Amino acid sequence: MSRLLSLLMLLLLFSCNTDQLEDKVQTIELEYIPWACDCANWASPEDIDRYNDNKDDSLATLSIFVEPADPSLALPDTIGYINDRIRFIGQFYKAKGFPKGFKSSEKGTQARVFRYTKFEVLNSGYRERAR
C-alpha cells in the first residue's frame, strides 16, 4: 500500500511540473500594456482591440508574461512603453505561472507565460516618446 501511495505521489508531482513547454513553436505579435500592477502586461493586438474597455478584467485575463529562453535575449531597457509591439518566436508553458526570476511586492496573479528564443521590435513607444 505504501508503495502504491508513493507511486501516486510521484506521478502527481510530475504532472504538476510547471516547467513543461507546449510542443508547438509559435510566432506571435504582442503589445505592451502598462498596467499599474506587477501583472502580465503583454497581449495580442487583436485582444487589445477587442477588449480595449477591459470590462470585467477581460483584457487582463488574456494578458501574458514573456520570458527569455536565455538571459542574453532579455528585452532592452527601452522596451516597456505603451505602443511597444514585438514579434516573438517561442513556446508557451503548459501551465499558468510566472516568468523565471519574477519578483513582486504585490500578490501576483498567474498567467500564461511565453518563453521566447527570438524577438524583433516592430514598434517602440520609447522612440515615439523621445521625439
HUPE-V97484 format. One record per helix or strand of 3 or more residues. SS is the DSSP state (~ for helix, > for strand). FROM is the first residue (numbers start at 1). LEN is the number of residues. If there is no record, write none. Layout:
ss/from/len
SS/FROM/LEN
SS/FROM/LEN
//
This chain:
ss/from/len
~/2/14
>/26/7
~/45/6
~/55/8
>/64/5
~/71/3
>/85/9
>/111/13
~/125/6
//
